[in-house]
Amino acid sequence: MPKYLDPSKPCACSSGKTHAACCRPYLRGEQEAPDAVSLMRSRYSAFALENAAYLLRTLHASLPERAQPESEMLTLLRRACRAYDYPGLQILEEKTDGAKAEVLFLAQMFKQGKDESFLERSEFALENGRWFYTTGKMRRASEVEAPTKVTFATFVPGKDEGDEAVTV
């Protein structure tokens, strides 16, 4: 069961809007995210609020993870949600070209008090009026001198196996 966030409180995605005016309609299935940035913000909120069903619903069908049984995926996603605290998200840059989009962001995450924040350059696809997360490359924020200043032009993915984007 996802965590509850008072609709009048600030949204978990750090947009500066209330939860009701930001991610809540997407997380509840009342609306579709109108663009890739909104989808990225709502996915971050879904992690923070333990909404595994939304995370699964917004993964593109082409991802290998989608071939796993839904119950297994939901269990993995719930476990990933619960493993971290999610204090904030910063969108650094975005670009859209028709039905494809990229979003560069800094996701702040802590696991048992340890900073596990990372930068990710994510890709999204628009199909039948809905945006989906397709893939991403990441780099640990601690490896970058000024993570909030990174752009598409300066982003370099991590070299370690553990630096690949985790869709779950």
Buried (B, 14 or more C-beta within 10 A) or exposed (E): EBEEBEEEEBBBBBBEBBBBEBBBBBBEEEEBBEBBBBBBBBBBBBBBBBBBBBBBBBBBEEBEBEEBEEEEBBBBBBEBBEEBEBBBBBBBBBEBEEEEBBBBBBBBBEEEEEEBBBBBBBBBBBEEEEBBBBBBBBBBBEBBEEBEEBEEEEBEBBEEEEBEBEBB
